[in-house]
Amino acid sequence: MTASRIVRSVRVHVPVEAETLRALLAGEASALERDPTLRAMLAIIREQGALGDFGLYHGVAEITLGWETFVPGPEATPTLGNAAETTYSPTVTLTTWIREGADQADVDAALDALMAAHPWEIPVIEVAESRLLLRR
């Protein structure tokens, strides 16, 4: 059996400007740092020791491009779209991992920082258990 370790993954769905998504789809990686919300989320991953630490590598994150869709309810105060209308949001999903053995206070601080920086009324930030394969 292949060696592995159990970790917790963190997926953050980050709204970006339409221009940011266009630039990223065109292969302009520098657009990641030009978008203020995305830049803030990446800085948290890079600065919080509990996140994205693979020993030899730090600030590790997977970056996925796409869109999200939702319909705000009548009592919502969306940052994008209007109540009762289908909305499409250009979105980048950042996936990072919580360092094995990370102090829970450090994990909580990192997750709190992500929540505080997220502009949505109801941020979409997932924490799940994962199994990462290891080289022997």
N, CA, C and O atoms as a GROMACS GRO file, in nm:
protein
  544
    1MET      N    1   0.084  -0.119   0.000
    1MET     CA    2   0.000   0.000   0.000
    1MET      C    3   0.089   0.125   0.000
    1MET      O    4   0.193   0.127   0.066
    2THR      N    5   0.048   0.226  -0.072
    2THR     CA    6   0.119   0.352  -0.079
    2THR      C    7   0.110   0.424   0.055
    2THR      O    8   0.004   0.428   0.117
    3ALA      N    9   0.221   0.481   0.098
    3ALA     CA   10   0.222   0.557   0.223
    3ALA      C   11   0.138   0.683   0.208
    3ALA      O   12   0.131   0.742   0.100
    4SER      N   13   0.074   0.724   0.318
    4SER     CA   14  -0.010   0.843   0.314
    4SER      C   15  -0.017   0.905   0.453
    4SER      O   16   0.026   0.845   0.552
    5ARG      N   17  -0.072   1.024   0.458
    5ARG     CA   18  -0.097   1.089   0.586
    5ARG      C   19  -0.231   1.160   0.578
    5ARG      O   20  -0.272   1.208   0.473
    6ILE      N   21  -0.299   1.165   0.690
    6ILE     CA   22  -0.427   1.232   0.698
    6ILE      C   23  -0.403   1.380   0.727
    6ILE      O   24  -0.327   1.415   0.817
    7VAL      N   25  -0.466   1.466   0.650
    7VAL     CA   26  -0.457   1.610   0.668
    7VAL      C   27  -0.598   1.669   0.659
    7VAL      O   28  -0.693   1.599   0.625
    8ARG      N   29  -0.609   1.795   0.690
    8ARG     CA   30  -0.734   1.867   0.667
    8ARG      C   31  -0.710   1.964   0.553
    8ARG      O   32  -0.615   2.042   0.554
    9SER      N   33  -0.798   1.959   0.454
    9SER     CA   34  -0.788   2.053   0.343
    9SER      C   35  -0.883   2.170   0.370
    9SER      O   36  -0.986   2.155   0.435
   10VAL      N   37  -0.846   2.285   0.318
   10VAL     CA   38  -0.926   2.406   0.330
   10VAL      C   39  -0.948   2.460   0.189
   10VAL      O   40  -0.853   2.490   0.117
   11ARG      N   41  -1.075   2.471   0.150
   11ARG     CA   42  -1.109   2.526   0.018
   11ARG      C   43  -1.181   2.657   0.039
   11ARG      O   44  -1.282   2.664   0.109
   12VAL      N   45  -1.129   2.761  -0.024
   12VAL     CA   46  -1.185   2.895  -0.012
   12VAL      C   47  -1.232   2.939  -0.150
   12VAL      O   48  -1.152   2.949  -0.243
   13HIS      N   49  -1.360   2.966  -0.163
   13HIS     CA   50  -1.417   3.014  -0.288
   13HIS      C   51  -1.410   3.167  -0.285
   13HIS      O   52  -1.480   3.232  -0.207
   14VAL      N   53  -1.325   3.223  -0.369
   14VAL     CA   54  -1.291   3.365  -0.364
   14VAL      C   55  -1.350   3.438  -0.484
   14VAL      O   56  -1.315   3.406  -0.598
   15PRO      N   57  -1.440   3.534  -0.462
   15PRO     CA   58  -1.490   3.612  -0.575
   15PRO      C   59  -1.379   3.702  -0.627
   15PRO      O   60  -1.304   3.762  -0.550
   16VAL      N   61  -1.371   3.711  -0.759
   16VAL     CA   62  -1.270   3.797  -0.821
   16VAL      C   63  -1.338   3.888  -0.924
   16VAL      O   64  -1.451   3.863  -0.965
   17GLU      N   65  -1.268   3.990  -0.962
   17GLU     CA   66  -1.318   4.079  -1.067
   17GLU      C   67  -1.322   4.000  -1.198
   17GLU      O   68  -1.239   3.912  -1.220
   18ALA      N   69  -1.417   4.033  -1.285
   18ALA     CA   70  -1.427   3.965  -1.414
   18ALA      C   71  -1.297   3.978  -1.493
   18ALA      O   72  -1.255   3.883  -1.559
   19GLU      N   73  -1.233   4.094  -1.485
   19GLU     CA   74  -1.106   4.116  -1.555
   19GLU      C   75  -0.997   4.023  -1.501
   19GLU      O   76  -0.912   3.975  -1.576
   20THR      N   77  -1.000   3.997  -1.371
   20THR     CA   78  -0.902   3.905  -1.311
   20THR      C   79  -0.919   3.766  -1.371
   20THR      O   80  -0.820   3.703  -1.410
   21LEU      N   81  -1.043   3.719  -1.378
   21LEU     CA   82  -1.066   3.586  -1.433
   21LEU      C   83  -1.025   3.580  -1.580
   21LEU      O   84  -0.964   3.482  -1.623
   22ARG      N   85  -1.059   3.684  -1.657
   22ARG     CA   86  -1.018   3.687  -1.799
   22ARG      C   87  -0.866   3.678  -1.812
   22ARG      O   88  -0.815   3.603  -1.894
   23ALA      N   89  -0.796   3.756  -1.730
   23ALA     CA   90  -0.649   3.757  -1.737
   23ALA      C   91  -0.592   3.621  -1.698
   23ALA      O   92  -0.499   3.572  -1.761
   24LEU      N   93  -0.648   3.560  -1.595
   24LEU     CA   94  -0.600   3.428  -1.552
   24LEU      C   95  -0.626   3.323  -1.658
   24LEU      O   96  -0.540   3.238  -1.684
   25LEU      N   97  -0.742   3.327  -1.720
   25LEU     CA   98  -0.774   3.231  -1.826
   25LEU      C   99  -0.682   3.250  -1.947
   25LEU      O  100  -0.659   3.156  -2.023
   26ALA      N  101  -0.629   3.372  -1.964
   26ALA     CA  102  -0.535   3.399  -2.073
   26ALA      C  103  -0.392   3.362  -2.034
   26ALA      O  104  -0.299   3.382  -2.112
   27GLY      N  105  -0.375   3.309  -1.913
   27GLY     CA  106  -0.242   3.265  -1.870
   27GLY      C  107  -0.161   3.369  -1.796
   27GLY      O  108  -0.041   3.349  -1.776
   28GLU      N  109  -0.222   3.478  -1.756
   28GLU     CA  110  -0.152   3.585  -1.684
   28GLU      C  111  -0.153   3.558  -1.534
   28GLU      O  112  -0.242   3.606  -1.463
   29ALA      N  113  -0.058   3.483  -1.486
   29ALA     CA  114  -0.053   3.450  -1.343
   29ALA      C  115  -0.038   3.573  -1.255
   29ALA      O  116  -0.080   3.570  -1.139
   30SER      N  117   0.019   3.680  -1.305
   30SER     CA  118   0.038   3.802  -1.225
   30SER      C  119  -0.096   3.863  -1.183
   30SER      O  120  -0.100   3.944  -1.090
   31ALA      N  121  -0.204   3.826  -1.251
   31ALA     CA  122  -0.337   3.878  -1.215
   31ALA      C  123  -0.379   3.830  -1.077
   31ALA      O  124  -0.464   3.893  -1.013
   32LEU      N  125  -0.321   3.719  -1.029
   32LEU     CA  126  -0.353   3.670  -0.895
   32LEU      C  127  -0.321   3.775  -0.789
   32LEU      O  128  -0.394   3.789  -0.691
   33GLU      N  129  -0.213   3.848  -0.809
   33GLU     CA  130  -0.169   3.948  -0.711
   33GLU      C  131  -0.234   4.084  -0.732
   33GLU      O  132  -0.227   4.170  -0.644
   34ARG      N  133  -0.296   4.106  -0.848
   34ARG     CA  134  -0.360   4.236  -0.875
   34ARG      C  135  -0.501   4.244  -0.818
   34ARG      O  136  -0.548   4.354  -0.788
   35ASP      N  137  -0.568   4.131  -0.802
   35ASP     CA  138  -0.703   4.132  -0.748
   35ASP      C  139  -0.696   4.146  -0.595
   35ASP      O  140  -0.634   4.063  -0.530
   36PRO      N  141  -0.757   4.250  -0.537
   36PRO     CA  142  -0.739   4.275  -0.394
   36PRO      C  143  -0.788   4.163  -0.303
   36PRO      O  144  -0.722   4.131  -0.204
   37THR      N  145  -0.901   4.102  -0.334
   37THR     CA  146  -0.954   3.995  -0.248
   37THR      C  147  -0.867   3.871  -0.259
   37THR      O  148  -0.833   3.809  -0.157
   38LEU      N  149  -0.831   3.834  -0.379
   38LEU     CA  150  -0.748   3.716  -0.400
   38LEU      C  151  -0.610   3.736  -0.339
   38LEU      O  152  -0.555   3.644  -0.278
   39ARG      N  153  -0.554   3.854  -0.356
   39ARG     CA  154  -0.423   3.885  -0.298
   39ARG      C  155  -0.428   3.870  -0.146
   39ARG      O  156  -0.334   3.817  -0.086
   40ALA      N  157  -0.536   3.916  -0.083
   40ALA     CA  158  -0.550   3.906   0.063
   40ALA      C  159  -0.558   3.760   0.107
   40ALA      O  160  -0.496   3.723   0.207
   41MET      N  161  -0.633   3.679   0.035
   41MET     CA  162  -0.647   3.538   0.071
   41MET      C  163  -0.513   3.464   0.055
   41MET      O  164  -0.476   3.384   0.141
   42LEU      N  165  -0.442   3.492  -0.054
   42LEU     CA  166  -0.313   3.428  -0.075
   42LEU      C  167  -0.212   3.470   0.033
   42LEU      O  168  -0.132   3.389   0.078
   43ALA      N  169  -0.218   3.596   0.073
   43ALA     CA  170  -0.127   3.644   0.179
   43ALA      C  171  -0.153   3.570   0.310
   43ALA      O  172  -0.058   3.538   0.382
   44ILE      N  173  -0.278   3.544   0.341
   44ILE     CA  174  -0.310   3.470   0.464
   44ILE      C  175  -0.252   3.330   0.456
   44ILE      O  176  -0.193   3.282   0.553
   45ILE      N  177  -0.267   3.263   0.342
   45ILE     CA  178  -0.212   3.128   0.326
   45ILE      C  179  -0.060   3.131   0.340
   45ILE      O  180  -0.001   3.041   0.400
   46ARG      N  181   0.003   3.233   0.286
   46ARG     CA  182   0.149   3.242   0.292
   46ARG      C  183   0.201   3.280   0.430
   46ARG      O  184   0.310   3.239   0.469
   47GLU      N  185   0.123   3.358   0.504
   47GLU     CA  186   0.170   3.411   0.633
   47GLU      C  187   0.129   3.328   0.753
   47GLU      O  188   0.195   3.334   0.857
   48GLN      N  189   0.022   3.251   0.742
   48GLN     CA  190  -0.026   3.172   0.855
   48GLN      C  191   0.044   3.036   0.851
   48GLN      O  192   0.018   2.957   0.760
   49GLY      N  193   0.130   3.008   0.947
   49GLY     CA  194   0.209   2.885   0.947
   49GLY      C  195   0.129   2.757   0.950
   49GLY      O  196   0.180   2.652   0.912
   50ALA      N  197   0.004   2.764   0.995
   50ALA     CA  198  -0.077   2.642   1.001
   50ALA      C  199  -0.128   2.600   0.863
   50ALA      O  200  -0.174   2.487   0.846
   51LEU      N  201  -0.120   2.689   0.765
   51LEU     CA  202  -0.174   2.661   0.632
   51LEU      C  203  -0.062   2.642   0.530
   51LEU      O  204   0.041   2.710   0.536
   52GLY      N  205  -0.083   2.551   0.436
   52GLY     CA  206   0.003   2.538   0.320
   52GLY      C  207   0.147   2.502   0.348
   52GLY      O  208   0.236   2.536   0.269
   53ASP      N  209   0.173   2.434   0.459
   53ASP     CA  210   0.311   2.398   0.496
   53ASP      C  211   0.336   2.252   0.463
   53ASP      O  212   0.276   2.163   0.523
   54PHE      N  213   0.424   2.228   0.367
   54PHE     CA  214   0.458   2.091   0.328
   54PHE      C  215   0.602   2.058   0.366
   54PHE      O  216   0.665   1.973   0.304
   55GLY      N  217   0.653   2.126   0.468
   55GLY     CA  218   0.790   2.101   0.510
   55GLY      C  219   0.890   2.174   0.424
   55GLY      O  220   0.937   2.282   0.460
   56LEU      N  221   0.922   2.117   0.309
   56LEU     CA  222   1.017   2.180   0.217
   56LEU      C  223   0.954   2.295   0.138
   56LEU      O  224   1.025   2.378   0.080
   57TYR      N  225   0.821   2.300   0.135
   57TYR     CA  226   0.747   2.402   0.060
   57TYR      C  227   0.649   2.471   0.154
   57TYR      O  228   0.588   2.406   0.240
   58HIS      N  229   0.633   2.602   0.137
   58HIS     CA  230   0.541   2.680   0.221
   58HIS      C  231   0.447   2.760   0.132
   58HIS      O  232   0.478   2.785   0.015
   59GLY      N  233   0.334   2.801   0.188
   59GLY     CA  234   0.237   2.879   0.111
   59GLY      C  235   0.176   2.800  -0.003
   59GLY      O  236   0.140   2.858  -0.106
   60VAL      N  237   0.164   2.669   0.014
   60VAL     CA  238   0.114   2.581  -0.093
   60VAL      C  239  -0.037   2.598  -0.107
   60VAL      O  240  -0.112   2.590  -0.010
   61ALA      N  241  -0.081   2.622  -0.230
   61ALA     CA  242  -0.224   2.632  -0.260
   61ALA      C  243  -0.248   2.588  -0.403
   61ALA      O  244  -0.169   2.616  -0.493
   62GLU      N  245  -0.358   2.520  -0.423
   62GLU     CA  246  -0.405   2.486  -0.557
   62GLU      C  247  -0.501   2.596  -0.598
   62GLU      O  248  -0.582   2.641  -0.516
   63ILE      N  249  -0.494   2.640  -0.722
   63ILE     CA  250  -0.576   2.751  -0.770
   63ILE      C  251  -0.661   2.702  -0.886
   63ILE      O  252  -0.608   2.657  -0.988
   64THR      N  253  -0.792   2.709  -0.869
   64THR     CA  254  -0.886   2.662  -0.970
   64THR      C  255  -0.973   2.779  -1.015
   64THR      O  256  -1.023   2.855  -0.932
   65LEU      N  257  -0.991   2.793  -1.146
   65LEU     CA  258  -1.068   2.903  -1.202
   65LEU      C  259  -1.208   2.859  -1.239
   65LEU      O  260  -1.229   2.745  -1.282
   66GLY      N  261  -1.304   2.949  -1.222
   66GLY     CA  262  -1.440   2.914  -1.262
   66GLY      C  263  -1.541   3.020  -1.223
   66GLY      O  264  -1.508   3.138  -1.206
   67TRP      N  265  -1.664   2.976  -1.209
   67TRP     CA  266  -1.775   3.063  -1.172
   67TRP      C  267  -1.858   2.993  -1.067
   67TRP      O  268  -1.857   2.870  -1.057
   68GLU      N  269  -1.928   3.072  -0.990
   68GLU     CA  270  -2.029   3.019  -0.899
   68GLU      C  271  -2.161   3.083  -0.937
   68GLU      O  272  -2.164   3.192  -0.994
   69THR      N  273  -2.270   3.015  -0.905
   69THR     CA  274  -2.402   3.071  -0.931
   69THR      C  275  -2.485   3.061  -0.805
   69THR      O  276  -2.471   2.967  -0.726
   70PHE      N  277  -2.571   3.158  -0.787
   70PHE     CA  278  -2.659   3.160  -0.669
   70PHE      C  279  -2.774   3.255  -0.696
   70PHE      O  280  -2.769   3.337  -0.788
   71VAL      N  281  -2.879   3.242  -0.614
   71VAL     CA  282  -2.994   3.331  -0.620
   71VAL      C  283  -3.012   3.389  -0.480
   71VAL      O  284  -3.053   3.318  -0.388
   72PRO      N  285  -2.981   3.519  -0.462
   72PRO     CA  286  -2.999   3.580  -0.330
   72PRO      C  287  -3.147   3.581  -0.290
   72PRO      O  288  -3.235   3.611  -0.371
   73GLY      N  289  -3.172   3.548  -0.164
   73GLY     CA  290  -3.308   3.554  -0.111
   73GLY      C  291  -3.350   3.697  -0.086
   73GLY      O  292  -3.268   3.788  -0.095
   74PRO      N  293  -3.477   3.719  -0.055
   74PRO     CA  294  -3.528   3.856  -0.038
   74PRO      C  295  -3.464   3.933   0.077
   74PRO      O  296  -3.461   4.056   0.073
   75GLU      N  297  -3.412   3.864   0.177
   75GLU     CA  298  -3.352   3.933   0.291
   75GLU      C  299  -3.199   3.939   0.283
   75GLU      O  300  -3.133   3.990   0.374
   76ALA      N  301  -3.143   3.888   0.175
   76ALA     CA  302  -2.998   3.888   0.157
   76ALA      C  303  -2.948   4.027   0.122
   76ALA      O  304  -3.022   4.110   0.068
   77THR      N  305  -2.821   4.051   0.154
   77THR     CA  306  -2.752   4.173   0.116
   77THR      C  307  -2.628   4.130   0.038
   77THR      O  308  -2.516   4.138   0.089
   78PRO      N  309  -2.647   4.086  -0.087
   78PRO     CA  310  -2.534   4.031  -0.162
   78PRO      C  311  -2.434   4.138  -0.205
   78PRO      O  312  -2.470   4.253  -0.229
   79THR      N  313  -2.308   4.098  -0.213
   79THR     CA  314  -2.205   4.190  -0.265
   79THR      C  315  -2.209   4.190  -0.418
   79THR      O  316  -2.149   4.276  -0.482
   80LEU      N  317  -2.279   4.093  -0.475
   80LEU     CA  318  -2.293   4.082  -0.620
   80LEU      C  319  -2.434   4.031  -0.648
   80LEU      O  320  -2.479   3.937  -0.582
   81GLY      N  321  -2.504   4.090  -0.742
   81GLY     CA  322  -2.636   4.043  -0.781
   81GLY      C  323  -2.748   4.109  -0.703
   81GLY      O  324  -2.726   4.197  -0.619
   82ASN      N  325  -2.869   4.064  -0.734
   82ASN     CA  326  -2.990   4.120  -0.673
   82ASN      C  327  -3.080   4.007  -0.625
   82ASN      O  328  -3.076   3.896  -0.677
   83ALA      N  329  -3.161   4.038  -0.526
   83ALA     CA  330  -3.255   3.939  -0.472
   83ALA      C  331  -3.341   3.879  -0.583
   83ALA      O  332  -3.386   3.949  -0.674
   84ALA      N  333  -3.360   3.748  -0.573
   84ALA     CA  334  -3.447   3.672  -0.663
   84ALA      C  335  -3.396   3.661  -0.806
   84ALA      O  336  -3.468   3.614  -0.894
   85GLU      N  337  -3.273   3.704  -0.832
   85GLU     CA  338  -3.215   3.692  -0.966
   85GLU      C  339  -3.096   3.598  -0.965
   85GLU      O  340  -3.012   3.605  -0.874
   86THR      N  341  -3.088   3.512  -1.064
   86THR     CA  342  -2.972   3.424  -1.076
   86THR      C  343  -2.848   3.509  -1.102
   86THR      O  344  -2.848   3.595  -1.190
   87THR      N  345  -2.744   3.482  -1.024
   87THR     CA  346  -2.620   3.558  -1.034
   87THR      C  347  -2.506   3.462  -1.065
   87THR      O  348  -2.502   3.349  -1.015
   88TYR      N  349  -2.414   3.507  -1.148
   88TYR     CA  350  -2.293   3.431  -1.179
   88TYR      C  351  -2.174   3.513  -1.130
   88TYR      O  352  -2.160   3.630  -1.165
   89SER      N  353  -2.091   3.451  -1.050
   89SER     CA  354  -1.976   3.519  -0.992
   89SER      C  355  -1.847   3.458  -1.043
   89SER      O  356  -1.825   3.338  -1.026
   90PRO      N  357  -1.759   3.539  -1.107
   90PRO     CA  358  -1.627   3.487  -1.140
   90PRO      C  359  -1.557   3.452  -1.008
   90PRO      O  360  -1.552   3.534  -0.916
   91THR      N  361  -1.505   3.332  -1.001
   91THR     CA  362  -1.454   3.281  -0.873
   91THR      C  363  -1.325   3.203  -0.893
   91THR      O  364  -1.309   3.131  -0.992
   92VAL      N  365  -1.235   3.219  -0.798
   92VAL     CA  366  -1.115   3.136  -0.791
   92VAL      C  367  -1.128   3.055  -0.664
   92VAL      O  368  -1.156   3.109  -0.557
   93THR      N  369  -1.107   2.925  -0.675
   93THR     CA  370  -1.109   2.839  -0.557
   93THR      C  371  -0.966   2.809  -0.518
   93THR      O  372  -0.888   2.753  -0.596
   94LEU      N  373  -0.931   2.848  -0.395
   94LEU     CA  374  -0.800   2.818  -0.340
   94LEU      C  375  -0.814   2.697  -0.249
   94LEU      O  376  -0.897   2.696  -0.158
   95THR      N  377  -0.733   2.596  -0.272
   95THR     CA  378  -0.728   2.481  -0.182
   95THR      C  379  -0.591   2.478  -0.120
   95THR      O  380  -0.490   2.482  -0.189
   96THR      N  381  -0.589   2.471   0.012
   96THR     CA  382  -0.465   2.459   0.086
   96THR      C  383  -0.486   2.352   0.192
   96THR      O  384  -0.593   2.293   0.201
   97TRP      N  385  -0.385   2.328   0.272
   97TRP     CA  386  -0.392   2.220   0.370
   97TRP      C  387  -0.344   2.269   0.504
   97TRP      O  388  -0.252   2.350   0.514
   98ILE      N  389  -0.407   2.217   0.609
   98ILE     CA  390  -0.366   2.248   0.745
   98ILE      C  391  -0.251   2.157   0.782
   98ILE      O  392  -0.260   2.035   0.770
   99ARG      N  393  -0.143   2.219   0.826
   99ARG     CA  394  -0.022   2.146   0.860
   99ARG      C  395  -0.053   2.040   0.967
   99ARG      O  396  -0.120   2.068   1.066
  100GLU      N  397  -0.002   1.920   0.944
  100GLU     CA  398  -0.018   1.810   1.040
  100GLU      C  399   0.044   1.851   1.173
  100GLU      O  400   0.158   1.898   1.177
  101GLY      N  401  -0.028   1.834   1.280
  101GLY     CA  402   0.022   1.868   1.412
  101GLY      C  403   0.014   2.016   1.445
  101GLY      O  404   0.068   2.059   1.547
  102ALA      N  405  -0.051   2.095   1.359
  102ALA     CA  406  -0.062   2.239   1.384
  102ALA      C  407  -0.139   2.262   1.513
  102ALA      O  408  -0.238   2.195   1.542
  103ASP      N  409  -0.092   2.359   1.589
  103ASP     CA  410  -0.160   2.398   1.711
  103ASP      C  411  -0.301   2.449   1.676
  103ASP      O  412  -0.316   2.528   1.584
  104GLN      N  413  -0.402   2.403   1.750
  104GLN     CA  414  -0.540   2.441   1.718
  104GLN      C  415  -0.561   2.592   1.725
  104GLN      O  416  -0.640   2.646   1.647
  105ALA      N  417  -0.492   2.660   1.816
  105ALA     CA  418  -0.504   2.806   1.823
  105ALA      C  419  -0.453   2.870   1.694
  105ALA      O  420  -0.511   2.969   1.648
  106ASP      N  421  -0.345   2.816   1.634
  106ASP     CA  422  -0.292   2.868   1.509
  106ASP      C  423  -0.389   2.840   1.393
  106ASP      O  424  -0.408   2.923   1.305
  107VAL      N  425  -0.450   2.721   1.395
  107VAL     CA  426  -0.549   2.686   1.293
  107VAL      C  427  -0.668   2.781   1.302
  107VAL      O  428  -0.714   2.834   1.202
  108ASP      N  429  -0.718   2.801   1.424
  108ASP     CA  430  -0.832   2.891   1.444
  108ASP      C  431  -0.799   3.032   1.397
  108ASP      O  432  -0.882   3.097   1.333
  109ALA      N  433  -0.680   3.080   1.427
  109ALA     CA  434  -0.638   3.215   1.385
  109ALA      C  435  -0.634   3.225   1.232
  109ALA      O  436  -0.678   3.325   1.175
  110ALA      N  437  -0.583   3.121   1.166
  110ALA     CA  438  -0.576   3.120   1.020
  110ALA      C  439  -0.716   3.120   0.958
  110ALA      O  440  -0.743   3.195   0.865
  111LEU      N  441  -0.804   3.035   1.010
  111LEU     CA  442  -0.940   3.028   0.957
  111LEU      C  443  -1.017   3.157   0.986
  111LEU      O  444  -1.094   3.203   0.902
  112ASP      N  445  -0.996   3.214   1.104
  112ASP     CA  446  -1.059   3.343   1.137
  112ASP      C  447  -1.012   3.452   1.041
  112ASP      O  448  -1.092   3.537   1.000
  113ALA      N  449  -0.884   3.451   1.006
  113ALA     CA  450  -0.830   3.550   0.913
  113ALA      C  451  -0.893   3.536   0.774
  113ALA      O  452  -0.925   3.635   0.710
  114LEU      N  453  -0.912   3.412   0.729
  114LEU     CA  454  -0.977   3.389   0.600
  114LEU      C  455  -1.121   3.440   0.603
  114LEU      O  456  -1.166   3.505   0.509
  115MET      N  457  -1.192   3.411   0.711
  115MET     CA  458  -1.331   3.456   0.724
  115MET      C  459  -1.338   3.609   0.725
  115MET      O  460  -1.424   3.668   0.658
  116ALA      N  461  -1.249   3.673   0.799
  116ALA     CA  462  -1.250   3.819   0.809
  116ALA      C  463  -1.220   3.887   0.676
  116ALA      O  464  -1.273   3.995   0.648
  117ALA      N  465  -1.136   3.826   0.594
  117ALA     CA  466  -1.097   3.885   0.467
  117ALA      C  467  -1.197   3.857   0.355
  117ALA      O  468  -1.194   3.922   0.250
  118HIS      N  469  -1.286   3.762   0.377
  118HIS     CA  470  -1.380   3.722   0.272
  118HIS      C  471  -1.494   3.823   0.262
  118HIS      O  472  -1.556   3.856   0.363
  119PRO      N  473  -1.525   3.872   0.141
  119PRO     CA  474  -1.626   3.978   0.127
  119PRO      C  475  -1.772   3.932   0.124
  119PRO      O  476  -1.862   4.014   0.136
  120TRP      N  477  -1.796   3.802   0.107
  120TRP     CA  478  -1.934   3.758   0.092
  120TRP      C  479  -2.009   3.761   0.225
  120TRP      O  480  -1.950   3.744   0.332
  121GLU      N  481  -2.138   3.782   0.215
  121GLU     CA  482  -2.226   3.779   0.332
  121GLU      C  483  -2.218   3.642   0.399
  121GLU      O  484  -2.216   3.632   0.522
  122ILE      N  485  -2.215   3.537   0.319
  122ILE     CA  486  -2.197   3.400   0.369
  122ILE      C  487  -2.079   3.340   0.294
  122ILE      O  488  -2.097   3.284   0.186
  123PRO      N  489  -1.958   3.352   0.349
  123PRO     CA  490  -1.840   3.297   0.281
  123PRO      C  491  -1.851   3.146   0.261
  123PRO      O  492  -1.908   3.075   0.344
  124VAL      N  493  -1.796   3.099   0.150
  124VAL     CA  494  -1.790   2.955   0.126
  124VAL      C  495  -1.645   2.912   0.150
  124VAL      O  496  -1.558   2.927   0.065
  125ILE      N  497  -1.623   2.858   0.270
  125ILE     CA  498  -1.492   2.808   0.310
  125ILE      C  499  -1.514   2.670   0.369
  125ILE      O  500  -1.582   2.655   0.470
  126GLU      N  501  -1.458   2.570   0.305
  126GLU     CA  502  -1.478   2.431   0.347
  126GLU      C  503  -1.353   2.377   0.416
  126GLU      O  504  -1.241   2.406   0.374
  127VAL      N  505  -1.374   2.300   0.520
  127VAL     CA  506  -1.264   2.228   0.585
  127VAL      C  507  -1.305   2.081   0.584
  127VAL      O  508  -1.412   2.045   0.633
  128ALA      N  509  -1.219   1.997   0.527
  128ALA     CA  510  -1.250   1.855   0.515
  128ALA      C  511  -1.125   1.772   0.542
  128ALA      O  512  -1.013   1.820   0.527
  129GLU      N  513  -1.146   1.650   0.581
  129GLU     CA  514  -1.034   1.559   0.600
  129GLU      C  515  -0.995   1.499   0.465
  129GLU      O  516  -1.081   1.462   0.386
  130SER      N  517  -0.866   1.492   0.442
  130SER     CA  518  -0.812   1.436   0.318
  130SER      C  519  -0.698   1.341   0.350
  130SER      O  520  -0.644   1.342   0.461
  131ARG      N  521  -0.662   1.261   0.254
  131ARG     CA  522  -0.546   1.173   0.268
  131ARG      C  523  -0.449   1.206   0.155
  131ARG      O  524  -0.483   1.193   0.037
  132LEU      N  525  -0.329   1.251   0.192
  132LEU     CA  526  -0.227   1.283   0.094
  132LEU      C  527  -0.130   1.166   0.081
  132LEU      O  528  -0.086   1.109   0.181
  133LEU      N  529  -0.097   1.132  -0.041
  133LEU     CA  530  -0.003   1.023  -0.065
  133LEU      C  531   0.140   1.076  -0.045
  133LEU      O  532   0.167   1.193  -0.070
  134LEU      N  533   0.229   0.989   0.000
  134LEU     CA  534   0.368   1.024   0.028
  134LEU      C  535   0.461   0.938  -0.056
  134LEU      O  536   0.431   0.822  -0.086
  135ARG      N  537   0.572   0.994  -0.092
  135ARG     CA  538   0.677   0.913  -0.156
  135ARG      C  539   0.748   0.836  -0.047
  135ARG      O  540   0.766   0.886   0.064
  136ARG      N  541   0.788   0.715  -0.078
  136ARG     CA  542   0.860   0.633   0.020
  136ARG      C  543   1.007   0.657   0.012
  136ARG      O  544   1.084   0.598   0.087
   0.00000   0.00000   0.00000
